[in-house]
């Protein structure tokens, strides 16, 4: 349990620019590859002297200039998970002593309840609405 949590930022702002440098010194950043963001990324790469890390630094990615932010996030999350998820990094995200992963869900504002329920299920928890407490959910394996 003493392992440091792993954090990754996904930047889809084409003009995030200089803020990438500071952020990339604290966590690993995946940034939309635009002229503004690439200029900063290249400087950070030079300063790092060719060393790569899952903990800090910048990875850039290309996207259509017409793509909406939620579309970009939807396409990039599986790729980021490959590089920074449970197969590449320990620990994946955790809540207390429970370790899990959750799917990304894209919906409308009123769909936020679904996201919370899905994340709790991934951690083997449910919300008791009467007592307003988290409860363990017995996970059942079924033969198919």
Secondary structure, 3 states (H helix, E strand, C coil): CCCCCCCEEEECCCCCCCHHHHHHHHCEEEEECCHHHHHHHHHHHHHHCCCCCCCCEEEEECCCCCCCHHHHHHHHHHHHHHHHCCCCCCCCCEECCEECCCCCCCCCHHHHHHHHHHHHHHCCEEEECCCCEEEECCCCCCCC
